[in-house]
């Protein structure tokens, strides 16, 4: 897997994952929608750790700039 995410992209995804977890575990967003947010947050967190987003591939998107 070739890196296709910049550090800014990774930080934003990790922050969104934290917000989604907070919303669910604090009870603000309960039920099915809360579980969907937690799963989406887990995906965001995983992709931010590996710096690779599979959804970027078909659209040939890359926020990573080799410096």
Secondary structure, DSSP 8 states (H G I E B T S, - for coil): ------HHHHHHHHHHHHHHHHHHHTTSS-HHHHHHHHHHHHHHHHHHHHT--HHHHHTT-------
